[in-house]
């Protein structure tokens, strides 16, 4: 095994035994690290590898969350299965958005705007559907029944979150190593050239978006059963979309470790600044920190933290 | 359907459309010259509102006078953002510029939140309760005044771009940056002025709406998105397109609010956006991309 793999195995071991020593607050911080790393990794497939910047991934979180919660509340379907239905619903939406956007050749800013518009339309429509609770949202009654994806012990959320993060990373690794990954990178670098070489760019961009949306929809289910209440503004809102794309961008988009590293940097920062700065007079201060960080990353680490770290380590090895 | 109600909403939409036009013209100018999308556009507008609020609360200045000061302050802000941040990454990929401006938007919005708190505000004006009647249709005086001033500012921008030397250079640089460099234009200066003027226009739009559009620090994002919609619908980089797009979107939203439901008015403009994106992404008056 290479040193990198040893390191990954050691890190995984630490994460597996960590709940033994963590308190409730520590567990919560880690659950959000995993959750955002998972969403970031899902985004990474289309936003990072394929370079199709989506600023509306909250749409898939929202569709996934509402699908699973509604199925459980009204039809008693367990979210263990509902999660996959939710993923499918989100994937369908993703497929639709991707088909429309890519079929009509939307790129760059135009694609960004299409994704924002779709998420906003979802939010506004959900606000007006009474069956989904309208502006009040959906509330899930807590029963603590593990069969219904409800857990007394937050260690369960910890391990499920960790599993989801590993799942998305596994999918991203599969994409990265496959022919599809090579095609996506070619599309990101130079779409015309990829097309000229016979890559069916439309098909692969759509595939990337669909896979990404499926995972994100599953994440929505996890979110619903972590928070136990769903409001359109929270699950479909632009702030969530920004939160999702921020982690891979800060960590290094288009790299396997980027979203995870980004989440380990940003999520605790968000959690700590929320805890210390969001009280009264300092509401919003943690988002100022976010904004400054984003500006700093773009100006000084445009490829993200992970590629920079790797270069730094490689230099250390060479000397 | 009540005909008078419909006519009233048409008039209201048209009057508010002046503001939409002004916002969109500012955004379109920045995009046309630099190919940079100002994601902080709405937040700059909100800062225009808060400046009008401060000038009114501490110095008693009416927003219909202080909009000049607000525009000047936002001109300096735009200049600083362009010089300090955007200029460093002019050659970076598109995503990086979008992310940079998202960062600026987050900072502007939340600095306002830290300073002013989350309360919704409105600025008092001397024209507050006045209205004119056109038969059964009434015209709110502040909105009428805002419309007139917005159109005046848009025309002033047009005169600046088409009748002054600096304006002509700006248009030349937006048509062909390399060509402008070759004939010896100071492209950096052009970029700075264009960003400053774009920000000043939206700052003025903020001050001019502060008396009837209740605002809070989070009001920026919806305004940014509305500006994007209008610019795309009107045609990226086309000033006339942005101007007409503003009127069109505002009228459509206003009528949609009456025909559907007030809270569904944005669905109308988003649907308009999606249709335009799919069938004519260059917008109503835009050049083919």
Interface residues (C-beta under 8 A of the other chain):
Chain A: X51 X53 X55 X100 X101 X104 X105 X106 X108 X109 X110 X112 X113 X114 X116 X117 X118 X120 X121 X124 X125 X127 X128 X238 X242 X249 X281 X282 X283 X284 X285 X287 X288 X290 X291 X292 X293 X294 X295 X297 X298 X299 X302
Chain B: X37 X85 X88 X89 X92 X94 X95 X96 X98 X99 X100 X102 X103 X104 X105 X106 X107 X108 X109 X110 X111 X112 X113 X114 X117 X118 X217 X221 X225 X228 X229 X232 X261 X263 X264 X266 X267 X270 X271 X273 X274 X277 X278 X279 X281
